[in-house]
Amino acid sequence: MELGFRVVLALGAICLLIYITYYVLRIVNKKMFGRKGEFLKVIDLLPLSQDSMLVLVEIGDKVILLGKTQKSITFLKEFSKDQLLNFEEQHQSFKKIIDNQMNSSFDLKNKVLNLYNLIKDSEGKEDDEKK
């Protein structure tokens, strides 16, 4: 009877130790990795294909448009925060904003199309290599 009691007590102590370790690690993890960026904020994402997208990132008083693929991130254009606020007042979608900016900016549309075609070409080459 005494042996059974000791076994149950030892198992209870081990379970309590495991729970305390889990709880402490959860708190530490939130403090270390749960922090949000103080200076960077992703405003919006526009998927172009399965593995590529346009990303609007706010950095201070500037907004940057990036092209993202699996293999690279490309700087496309920089906006002021005022330009973005003007677009928000007009209640336009991200796609319309990008379309307007691409049409008004020099070669940006070509850059995005070239990036898209490059992605498609690399996907085709990878498929050919697999065969």
GROMACS elastic network, one bead per residue, 0.5 to 0.9 nm:
[ bonds ]
;  ai    aj funct       b0    kb
    1     4     6  0.52149   500
    1     5     6  0.63268   500
    1     6     6  0.87647   500
    2     5     6  0.51251   500
    2     6     6  0.62819   500
    2     7     6  0.87224   500
    3     6     6  0.51334   500
    3     7     6  0.62304   500
    3     8     6  0.87034   500
    4     7     6  0.51105   500
    4     8     6  0.62161   500
    4     9     6  0.85324   500
    5     8     6  0.51941   500
    5     9     6  0.60606   500
    5    10     6  0.85318   500
    6    10     6  0.59700   500
    6    11     6  0.85198   500
    7    10     6  0.50756   500
    7    11     6  0.61393   500
    7    12     6  0.85175   500
    8    11     6  0.51318   500
    8    12     6  0.60882   500
    8    13     6  0.86041   500
    9    12     6  0.50339   500
    9    13     6  0.61636   500
    9    14     6  0.86655   500
   10    13     6  0.50682   500
   10    14     6  0.62148   500
   10    15     6  0.86548   500
   11    14     6  0.50737   500
   11    15     6  0.61542   500
   11    16     6  0.85584   500
   12    15     6  0.51262   500
   12    16     6  0.61339   500
   12    17     6  0.85853   500
   13    16     6  0.50758   500
   13    17     6  0.61253   500
   13    18     6  0.86368   500
   14    17     6  0.50392   500
   14    18     6  0.61713   500
   14    19     6  0.86357   500
   15    18     6  0.50848   500
   15    19     6  0.61808   500
   15    20     6  0.86340   500
   16    19     6  0.50968   500
   16    20     6  0.61412   500
   16    21     6  0.85720   500
   17    20     6  0.51619   500
   17    21     6  0.61249   500
   17    22     6  0.85864   500
   18    21     6  0.51489   500
   18    22     6  0.61470   500
   18    23     6  0.86431   500
   19    22     6  0.50893   500
   19    23     6  0.61349   500
   19    24     6  0.86249   500
   20    23     6  0.51220   500
   20    24     6  0.61286   500
   20    25     6  0.85479   500
   21    24     6  0.52371   500
   21    25     6  0.60817   500
   21    26     6  0.85127   500
   22    25     6  0.52420   500
   22    26     6  0.61066   500
   22    27     6  0.87649   500
   23    26     6  0.51538   500
   23    27     6  0.64124   500
   23    28     6  0.87676   500
   24    27     6  0.52459   500
   24    28     6  0.62188   500
   24    29     6  0.85505   500
   25    28     6  0.50532   500
   25    29     6  0.59102   500
   25    30     6  0.85503   500
   26    29     6  0.51272   500
   26    30     6  0.62877   500
   26    31     6  0.87883   500
   27    30     6  0.52542   500
   27    31     6  0.63934   500
   27    32     6  0.87524   500
   28    31     6  0.52059   500
   28    32     6  0.61397   500
   28    33     6  0.84071   500
   29    32     6  0.52270   500
   29    33     6  0.56745   500
   29    34     6  0.69735   500
   30    33     6  0.55376   500
   30    35     6  0.74786   500
   31    34     6  0.56844   500
   31    35     6  0.66941   500
   32    35     6  0.67036   500
   33    36     6  0.83769   500
   35    38     6  0.84889   500
   36    40     6  0.86301   500
   36    41     6  0.87053   500
   37    40     6  0.53893   500
   37    41     6  0.68259   500
   38    41     6  0.80364   500
   39    58     6  0.79923   500
   39    59     6  0.58285   500
   39    60     6  0.62192   500
   40    57     6  0.67997   500
   40    58     6  0.57495   500
   40    59     6  0.50450   500
   40    60     6  0.74086   500
   41    56     6  0.86246   500
   41    57     6  0.56452   500
   41    58     6  0.50561   500
   41    59     6  0.67918   500
   42    45     6  0.78411   500
   42    55     6  0.72199   500
   42    56     6  0.60039   500
   42    58     6  0.62260   500
   43    55     6  0.76854   500
   43    56     6  0.53904   500
   43    57     6  0.55984   500
   43    58     6  0.65047   500
   43    63     6  0.87108   500
   44    54     6  0.83396   500
   44    55     6  0.60028   500
   44    56     6  0.52758   500
   44    57     6  0.74588   500
   44    94     6  0.73196   500
   45    53     6  0.67264   500
   45    54     6  0.57455   500
   45    56     6  0.64555   500
   45    94     6  0.82348   500
   46    52     6  0.88107   500
   46    53     6  0.53982   500
   46    54     6  0.50008   500
   46    55     6  0.64927   500
   46    56     6  0.86703   500
   46    94     6  0.75276   500
   46    95     6  0.72744   500
   47    50     6  0.73195   500
   47    51     6  0.79688   500
   47    52     6  0.61302   500
   47    54     6  0.63220   500
   47    55     6  0.86173   500
   48    51     6  0.78173   500
   48    52     6  0.55094   500
   48    54     6  0.71363   500
   48   116     6  0.77086   500
   49    52     6  0.52114   500
   49    53     6  0.68057   500
   49   116     6  0.82250   500
   50    53     6  0.83165   500
   51    68     6  0.81903   500
   51    69     6  0.57317   500
   51    70     6  0.60257   500
   51   119     6  0.84696   500
   52    67     6  0.73711   500
   52    68     6  0.54675   500
   52    70     6  0.69203   500
   52   116     6  0.77974   500
   52   119     6  0.78321   500
   53    66     6  0.83771   500
   53    67     6  0.59668   500
   53    68     6  0.53121   500
   53    69     6  0.66810   500
   54    65     6  0.68736   500
   54    66     6  0.57017   500
   54    68     6  0.61552   500
   54    69     6  0.89971   500
   55    64     6  0.80572   500
   55    65     6  0.57199   500
   55    66     6  0.51057   500
   55    67     6  0.63252   500
   55    68     6  0.71432   500
   56    63     6  0.66263   500
   56    64     6  0.57074   500
   56    66     6  0.64519   500
   57    62     6  0.84263   500
   57    63     6  0.55581   500
   57    64     6  0.52202   500
   57    65     6  0.65178   500
   57    66     6  0.76924   500
   58    61     6  0.72782   500
   58    62     6  0.59222   500
   58    64     6  0.64169   500
   58    81     6  0.80727   500
   59    62     6  0.53054   500
   59    63     6  0.60053   500
   59    64     6  0.75027   500
   60    63     6  0.79379   500
   60    81     6  0.85507   500
   61    80     6  0.64543   500
   61    81     6  0.53741   500
   61    82     6  0.83724   500
   62    78     6  0.70367   500
   62    79     6  0.59097   500
   62    81     6  0.52523   500
   62    82     6  0.86622   500
   63    77     6  0.86252   500
   63    78     6  0.58980   500
   63    80     6  0.58650   500
   63    81     6  0.60122   500
   63    83     6  0.89601   500
   63    84     6  0.76882   500
   64    75     6  0.76171   500
   64    76     6  0.76639   500
   64    77     6  0.59512   500
   64    79     6  0.60652   500
   64    80     6  0.85206   500
   65    74     6  0.87603   500
   65    75     6  0.65192   500
   65    76     6  0.55050   500
   65    77     6  0.51493   500
   65    78     6  0.61793   500
   65    79     6  0.78620   500
   66    73     6  0.66248   500
   66    74     6  0.55347   500
   66    76     6  0.53696   500
   66    77     6  0.72336   500
   66    78     6  0.89889   500
   67    72     6  0.81902   500
   67    73     6  0.56273   500
   67    75     6  0.64444   500
   67    76     6  0.66081   500
   67   112     6  0.76057   500
   67   115     6  0.79798   500
   68    71     6  0.80182   500
   68    72     6  0.60586   500
   68    74     6  0.63860   500
   68    75     6  0.89513   500
   69    72     6  0.53053   500
   69    73     6  0.62774   500
   69    74     6  0.85482   500
   69   115     6  0.88860   500
   69   119     6  0.76324   500
   70    73     6  0.82865   500
   74   115     6  0.88488   500
   75    78     6  0.83311   500
   76   108     6  0.69549   500
   76   111     6  0.77207   500
   76   112     6  0.80095   500
   77   105     6  0.89774   500
   77   108     6  0.77946   500
   79    82     6  0.81697   500
   79    83     6  0.64273   500
   79    84     6  0.72436   500
   80    83     6  0.54125   500
   80    84     6  0.68384   500
   80    85     6  0.89577   500
   81    84     6  0.51638   500
   81    85     6  0.62392   500
   81    86     6  0.86982   500
   82    85     6  0.50082   500
   82    86     6  0.61736   500
   82    87     6  0.87014   500
   83    86     6  0.51659   500
   83    87     6  0.64646   500
   83    88     6  0.88229   500
   84    87     6  0.51121   500
   84    88     6  0.62647   500
   84    89     6  0.87382   500
   84    97     6  0.86715   500
   85    89     6  0.62258   500
   85    90     6  0.87736   500
   86    89     6  0.52044   500
   86    90     6  0.66184   500
   87    90     6  0.51900   500
   87    91     6  0.66416   500
   87    92     6  0.62398   500
   87    93     6  0.85828   500
   87    94     6  0.89806   500
   87    97     6  0.68865   500
   88    91     6  0.50742   500
   88    92     6  0.63117   500
   88    93     6  0.82500   500
   89    92     6  0.79324   500
   92    95     6  0.80766   500
   92    96     6  0.60780   500
   92    97     6  0.65153   500
   93    96     6  0.52844   500
   93    97     6  0.63315   500
   93    98     6  0.87281   500
   94    97     6  0.50532   500
   94    98     6  0.61564   500
   94    99     6  0.85322   500
   95    98     6  0.51702   500
   95    99     6  0.60610   500
   95   100     6  0.85803   500
   96   100     6  0.60559   500
   96   101     6  0.84885   500
   97   100     6  0.52036   500
   97   101     6  0.61352   500
   97   102     6  0.84791   500
   98   101     6  0.50767   500
   98   102     6  0.58695   500
   98   103     6  0.84320   500
   99   102     6  0.51142   500
   99   103     6  0.61194   500
   99   104     6  0.85682   500
   99   109     6  0.83309   500
  100   103     6  0.52327   500
  100   104     6  0.61512   500
  100   105     6  0.85305   500
  101   104     6  0.50536   500
  101   105     6  0.58283   500
  101   108     6  0.82433   500
  101   109     6  0.87761   500
  102   105     6  0.52721   500
  102   106     6  0.75556   500
  102   107     6  0.77489   500
  102   108     6  0.53691   500
  102   109     6  0.50310   500
  102   110     6  0.86791   500
  102   112     6  0.88491   500
  103   106     6  0.76701   500
  103   107     6  0.86272   500
  103   108     6  0.78352   500
  103   109     6  0.68193   500
  104   108     6  0.87130   500
  105   108     6  0.59551   500
  105   109     6  0.78992   500
  106   109     6  0.77673   500
  106   110     6  0.86307   500
  107   110     6  0.50784   500
  107   111     6  0.61681   500
  107   112     6  0.87714   500
  108   112     6  0.62949   500
  108   113     6  0.85874   500
  109   112     6  0.52298   500
  109   113     6  0.61593   500
  109   114     6  0.84955   500
  110   113     6  0.50283   500
  110   114     6  0.58893   500
  110   115     6  0.83984   500
  111   114     6  0.50792   500
  111   115     6  0.60597   500
  111   116     6  0.85317   500
  112   115     6  0.50105   500
  112   116     6  0.60964   500
  112   117     6  0.85743   500
  113   117     6  0.60566   500
  113   118     6  0.84378   500
  114   117     6  0.50350   500
  114   118     6  0.59678   500
  114   119     6  0.85381   500
  115   118     6  0.50686   500
  115   119     6  0.62596   500
  115   120     6  0.87173   500
  116   119     6  0.51692   500
  116   120     6  0.63099   500
  116   121     6  0.86741   500
  117   120     6  0.50071   500
  117   121     6  0.60174   500
  117   122     6  0.85232   500
  118   121     6  0.50814   500
  118   122     6  0.61339   500
  118   123     6  0.85727   500
  119   122     6  0.52069   500
  119   123     6  0.62019   500
  119   124     6  0.86849   500
  120   123     6  0.50949   500
  120   124     6  0.62602   500
  120   125     6  0.87585   500
  121   124     6  0.50783   500
  121   125     6  0.62735   500
  121   126     6  0.86862   500
  122   125     6  0.50703   500
  122   126     6  0.61821   500
  122   127     6  0.86205   500
  123   126     6  0.51418   500
  123   127     6  0.62481   500
  123   128     6  0.87102   500
  124   127     6  0.51051   500
  124   128     6  0.62423   500
  124   129     6  0.86914   500
  125   128     6  0.50239   500
  125   129     6  0.61580   500
  125   130     6  0.86493   500
  126   129     6  0.50870   500
  126   130     6  0.62638   500
  126   131     6  0.88465   500
  127   130     6  0.51774   500
  127   131     6  0.65585   500
  128   131     6  0.52768   500
